[in-house]
Amino acid sequence: MTSILHGVDVHARYQAGWPQKTIPGVDFVITKATGGTSLVIDGWKSMLAGAKRTGVYHYARERGRAGTAAQEAANFIRQAALAPSDALLVLDWEEASGNNLGNADWVLEWMRLVEAALGRRPVFYTYRATLLAHPSLRRVQQAGYPLWYARYPYSAPVGWKSYEQPTDVPYWGRPAIWQYSSAGGVPGWDAALDLNIFYGGPSDWAALTASTNRDTTSEGESLVARTPAQAVDWAQSMIGKRQYAGMCERFVRTAYGYPAAYRTAMLAYEASKKAGTIHMDTTPPVGVPVFWRLQGVPAGHVALSIGGGRAISTSGEDGSSGIQVIRIANYQPRHSTYLGWAEVYHGQRVYTAAAAAATAATAAATTKTGRHRWYTGRIDGHFGPETVKALQRALAREKRYTRAVDGSFGTETSKSWQGWLRDQKTYTHAVDGSFGVESWKAVQRSMKARNLYSRMIDGQAGTYTITAVQHWLAGNY
């Protein structure tokens, strides 16, 4: 058998006075710190006192306190930041957590947010039955998160065991940790304990809890340096996607095409502050990084300005996840503090007066008349993918569209446009994504109000109507 470590997971409420220093054979202690959006276990830190190796876990969707992954991650991060810097971080995902145990998106968002904030890769805890019932949880394994596996081969109380590592665990094959008893009995403690085996020695445990400050480039990320205007174009193409949840610094530096240098937004901010001027206004120029400090989240936050007091961010004004357009002055999750925008980012000057003027003239930016140039293609009356992409970017700026800029005129794009047309007082029907005659009549009315369309309001998406739309998206009015 390979090296193993024995450990327990304890709860300050049920194992009060846990004297682990006097109990032989305890190589690690893991304790519950938080649950749901607001539960904090009184005395959890005392359960780790004197332990050789430590860990803290969060009980997902605690009854009566269930919330979004971002809300629950914030609760855990605030407490886990007080644990030893090499403590194992764990998400406890089990039956009492709620009925939707197959919600891999929730799990992955929580894991990524915690990893980004604390710099260590969390471990996923669950039961065999949960894994078998929910194949979607395979995605947690595919994302590279280790498993703490709960399965009890015997119902009778047992002591320390040296079981061989299981090889038939769904999706993972082998777990990092196996909880083999919930009724364990060990010398020196007269009540039941959860007993666990970690498969590896001290150096393997250290590797499991090591910092993930690598921030390596992911597949598909370009390291070709971009101008601020090009960075904005790339960021706009990512609107609606979720792959950078909890990784704002990676998102912004990838937009610029810069290699990894700083693990967190706060580290990047401090470097930018030392290297150049920080401005505190909330209407930064196009293509500069914008920073916030977040209460209880040491990593902070960074977004990319697109002008007009707006930025593209990996989280919303209320903390919701997904790449989206935010209003800088309204970004309020986790009691954020605005830190300003920087002229220098990753050692590169991204703002000068001349560069800002060039960016404003060339990036999907503002024309001489103060209008936005989202469409730069040929005015040909064809409602193709490039025209639709321009429409999606324009609607994203108005916070109407939050999905991917993919050039597909589907339901979400249609609903977004209908909502915008209703704002313009040209559309009074249902915002249902069915873009028919009444919707196109509203488009024609909006274009006519801008002196771009002079034909009959007939609701036909013909060449004249689409040409007007292209002129509108190009700022030619």
Secondary structure as GFF3:
##gff-version 3
##sequence-region A 1 477
A	DSSP	beta_strand	4	10	.	.	.	ID=ss1
A	DSSP	three_ten_helix	20	22	.	.	.	ID=ss2
A	DSSP	beta_strand	28	35	.	.	.	ID=ss3
A	DSSP	beta_strand	39	40	.	.	.	ID=ss4
A	DSSP	three_ten_helix	44	48	.	.	.	ID=ss5
A	DSSP	beta_strand	54	59	.	.	.	ID=ss6
A	DSSP	alpha_helix	69	80	.	.	.	ID=ss7
A	DSSP	beta_strand	88	92	.	.	.	ID=ss8
A	DSSP	three_ten_helix	95	97	.	.	.	ID=ss9
A	DSSP	alpha_helix	104	118	.	.	.	ID=ss10
A	DSSP	beta_strand	123	127	.	.	.	ID=ss11
A	DSSP	alpha_helix	128	133	.	.	.	ID=ss12
A	DSSP	three_ten_helix	135	137	.	.	.	ID=ss13
A	DSSP	alpha_helix	138	142	.	.	.	ID=ss14
A	DSSP	beta_strand	147	150	.	.	.	ID=ss15
A	DSSP	beta_strand	177	186	.	.	.	ID=ss16
A	DSSP	beta_strand	189	199	.	.	.	ID=ss17
A	DSSP	alpha_helix	202	208	.	.	.	ID=ss18
A	DSSP	alpha_helix	228	237	.	.	.	ID=ss19
A	DSSP	alpha_helix	248	256	.	.	.	ID=ss20
A	DSSP	alpha_helix	265	275	.	.	.	ID=ss21
A	DSSP	beta_strand	278	279	.	.	.	ID=ss22
A	DSSP	beta_strand	289	294	.	.	.	ID=ss23
A	DSSP	beta_strand	297	307	.	.	.	ID=ss24
A	DSSP	beta_strand	310	315	.	.	.	ID=ss25
A	DSSP	beta_strand	321	327	.	.	.	ID=ss26
A	DSSP	three_ten_helix	328	330	.	.	.	ID=ss27
A	DSSP	three_ten_helix	333	335	.	.	.	ID=ss28
A	DSSP	beta_strand	337	342	.	.	.	ID=ss29
A	DSSP	beta_strand	344	345	.	.	.	ID=ss30
A	DSSP	beta_strand	348	349	.	.	.	ID=ss31
A	DSSP	alpha_helix	353	362	.	.	.	ID=ss32
A	DSSP	alpha_helix	385	397	.	.	.	ID=ss33
A	DSSP	alpha_helix	411	423	.	.	.	ID=ss34
A	DSSP	alpha_helix	437	449	.	.	.	ID=ss35
A	DSSP	alpha_helix	463	474	.	.	.	ID=ss36
###
